[in-house]
Amino acid sequence: MMLRLDHDPNVISWQSEELIIPYTNPIDGRFHRYLPDFKVIKKTSDGIKTFVIEIKPHSQCLVPTKGSKGQKSHKKYLTEAKTFAQNQAKWQSAQRYCAKYGYTFLVLTEKDLKLW
């Protein structure tokens, strides 16, 4: 992703893990700091836009399921559910932050990287 940003003539600037967005973790109820992967300022057909980008495996963007007996351990399911809940809280905070400043928040997976 970084090489692509460096070589894209439409990218004006980019930062990696520089933006700090506070969020409440639903697991412990405490405030934490979320650092999205990238902040990108880019020329688009609609003008100059700022994108806040998180890159995650596709599997972490899906609601976890317990599965049939023996397919997935209870511990693995709980870990996936915790990760999903934390990610959702982070992303909701990022969406509110971006709406406030006129930015666009994107969660990209390995399926999306080729398109962006």
Backbone hydrogen bonds in HBPLUS format (Angstrom, degrees):
<---DONOR---> <-ACCEPTOR-->    atom                        ^
c    i                          cat <-CA-CA->   ^        H-A-AA   ^      H-
h    n   atom  resd res      DA  || num        DHA   H-A  angle D-A-AA Bond
n    s   type  num  typ     dist DA aas  dist angle  dist       angle   num
A0005-LEU N   A0001-MET O   2.91 MM   4  6.22 155.3  1.97 151.1 157.8     1
A0006-ASP N   A0002-MET O   2.87 MM   4  6.13 157.3  1.93 149.0 155.6     2
A0007-HIS N   A0003-LEU O   3.03 MM   4  6.20 145.3  2.16 145.5 153.5     3
A0008-ASP N   A0004-ARG O   3.01 MM   4  5.97 116.3  2.43 141.5 155.4     4
A0011-VAL N   A0008-ASP O   3.12 MM   3  5.54 159.8  2.16 113.4 119.6     5
A0043-LYS N   A0010-ASN O   2.70 MM  33  4.95 166.3  1.72 148.5 151.7     6
A0012-ILE N   A0041-ILE O   2.77 MM  29  5.49 150.1  1.85 143.6 153.1     7
A0013-SER N   A0041-ILE O   3.29 MM  28  5.29 160.2  2.34 135.3 138.8     8
A0041-ILE N   A0013-SER O   2.85 MM  28  5.29 174.6  1.85 157.1 158.8     9
A0015-GLN N   A0039-LYS O   2.87 MM  24  5.23 146.6  1.98 145.0 155.5    10
A0039-LYS N   A0015-GLN O   3.01 MM  24  5.23 149.4  2.10 140.7 145.5    11
A0017-GLU N   A0037-ASP O   3.04 MM  20  4.97 142.9  2.18 110.9 121.7    12
A0021-ILE N   A0034-TYR O   2.82 MM  13  5.01 163.7  1.85 148.0 153.6    13
A0034-TYR N   A0021-ILE O   2.80 MM  13  5.01 156.0  1.85 138.1 146.4    14
A0023-TYR N   A0032-HIS O   3.00 MM   9  5.48 153.1  2.08 145.6 149.7    15
A0032-HIS N   A0023-TYR O   2.77 MM   9  5.48 153.6  1.83 161.7 170.9    16
A0025-ASN N   A0030-ARG O   2.89 MM   5  5.64 164.4  1.92 164.6 159.9    17
A0029-GLY N   A0025-ASN O   2.71 MM   4  5.26 137.3  1.89 150.7 162.1    18
A0038-PHE N   A0053-ILE O   2.96 MM  15  5.00 158.4  2.00 149.0 150.6    19
A0053-ILE N   A0038-PHE O   2.79 MM  15  5.00 166.3  1.81 143.3 148.1    20
A0040-VAL N   A0051-PHE O   2.76 MM  11  5.07 164.0  1.78 152.4 158.0    21
A0051-PHE N   A0040-VAL O   2.72 MM  11  5.07 164.8  1.74 153.8 159.1    22
A0042-LYS N   A0049-LYS O   2.84 MM   7  5.48 167.2  1.85 163.7 166.8    23
A0049-LYS N   A0042-LYS O   2.87 MM   7  5.48 168.3  1.88 159.8 160.7    24
A0044-THR N   A0047-GLY O   2.74 MM   3  5.10 152.9  1.81 135.4 144.9    25
A0047-GLY N   A0044-THR O   3.08 MM   3  5.10 165.2  2.11 109.0 111.1    26
A0104-THR N   A0050-THR O   2.92 MM  54  6.31 155.1  1.98 152.7 161.0    27
A0052-VAL N   A0104-THR O   2.79 MM  52  6.09 161.4  1.82 153.0 157.8    28
A0106-LEU N   A0052-VAL O   2.86 MM  54  6.24 159.5  1.90 163.7 168.2    29
A0054-GLU N   A0106-LEU O   2.88 MM  52  6.29 157.5  1.93 158.2 165.8    30
A0108-LEU N   A0054-GLU O   2.74 MM  54  6.12 161.4  1.78 167.9 172.2    31
A0056-LYS N   A0108-LEU O   2.92 MM  52  6.32 156.5  1.98 158.9 166.7    32
A0060-GLN N   A0057-PRO O   2.94 MM   3  5.58 145.8  2.05 118.0 126.9    33
A0061-CYS N   A0058-HIS O   2.96 MM   3  5.36 160.4  2.00 114.8 121.2    34
A0071-GLN N   A0068-SER O   2.97 MM   3  5.46 159.6  2.01 130.2 136.6    35
A0077-TYR N   A0073-SER O   3.01 MM   4  6.31 159.9  2.05 150.3 155.9    36
A0078-LEU N   A0074-HIS O   2.93 MM   4  6.20 161.5  1.96 152.1 156.7    37
A0079-THR N   A0075-LYS O   2.99 MM   4  6.23 156.5  2.05 147.8 154.1    38
A0080-GLU N   A0076-LYS O   2.95 MM   4  6.19 162.8  1.98 151.9 156.3    39
A0081-ALA N   A0077-TYR O   2.85 MM   4  6.06 157.8  1.90 152.7 159.4    40
A0082-LYS N   A0078-LEU O   2.92 MM   4  6.06 156.3  1.98 146.3 152.3    41
A0083-THR N   A0079-THR O   2.99 MM   4  6.20 166.4  2.01 151.5 155.0    42
A0084-PHE N   A0080-GLU O   2.89 MM   4  6.05 160.7  1.93 148.2 153.9    43
A0085-ALA N   A0081-ALA O   2.96 MM   4  6.13 163.6  1.98 147.7 151.9    44
A0086-GLN N   A0082-LYS O   2.96 MM   4  6.19 163.1  1.99 154.1 158.7    45
A0087-ASN N   A0083-THR O   2.89 MM   4  6.06 164.0  1.91 152.1 156.9    46
A0088-GLN N   A0084-PHE O   2.90 MM   4  6.11 162.2  1.93 153.0 157.9    47
A0089-ALA N   A0085-ALA O   3.08 MM   4  6.29 157.4  2.13 145.9 151.5    48
A0090-LYS N   A0086-GLN O   2.96 MM   4  6.22 161.3  1.99 153.0 158.2    49
A0091-TRP N   A0087-ASN O   2.84 MM   4  6.02 166.9  1.85 157.0 160.6    50
A0092-GLN N   A0088-GLN O   2.90 MM   4  6.04 151.9  1.98 146.7 153.9    51
A0093-SER N   A0089-ALA O   3.11 MM   4  6.28 160.4  2.15 145.3 150.3    52
A0094-ALA N   A0090-LYS O   2.88 MM   4  6.16 154.0  1.95 148.0 156.3    53
A0095-GLN N   A0091-TRP O   2.88 MM   4  6.04 152.1  1.95 142.9 150.1    54
A0096-ARG N   A0092-GLN O   3.06 MM   4  6.33 158.3  2.11 147.1 152.2    55
A0097-TYR N   A0093-SER O   2.92 MM   4  6.14 163.3  1.95 150.6 155.6    56
A0098-CYS N   A0094-ALA O   2.84 MM   4  5.99 166.5  1.85 151.3 155.2    57
A0099-ALA N   A0095-GLN O   2.91 MM   4  6.04 156.5  1.97 145.2 151.8    58
A0100-LYS N   A0096-ARG O   3.03 MM   4  6.23 153.2  2.11 147.1 153.9    59
A0101-TYR N   A0097-TYR O   3.22 MM   4  6.58 145.8  2.34 146.3 154.7    60
A0102-GLY N   A0098-CYS O   2.81 MM   4  5.73 113.4  2.26 145.2 161.8    61
A0103-TYR N   A0098-CYS O   2.81 MM   5  4.49 147.0  1.92 137.2 138.1    62
A0112-ASP N   A0109-THR O   2.86 MM   3  5.20 140.3  2.01 109.2 120.6    63
A0113-LEU N   A0109-THR O   3.15 MM   4  6.38 142.7  2.29 158.0 168.9    64
A0115-LEU N   A0112-ASP O   2.89 MM   3  5.38 138.5  2.06 114.4 126.2    65
A0116-TRP N   A0112-ASP O   3.20 MM   4  6.44 133.1  2.44 149.7 162.7    66
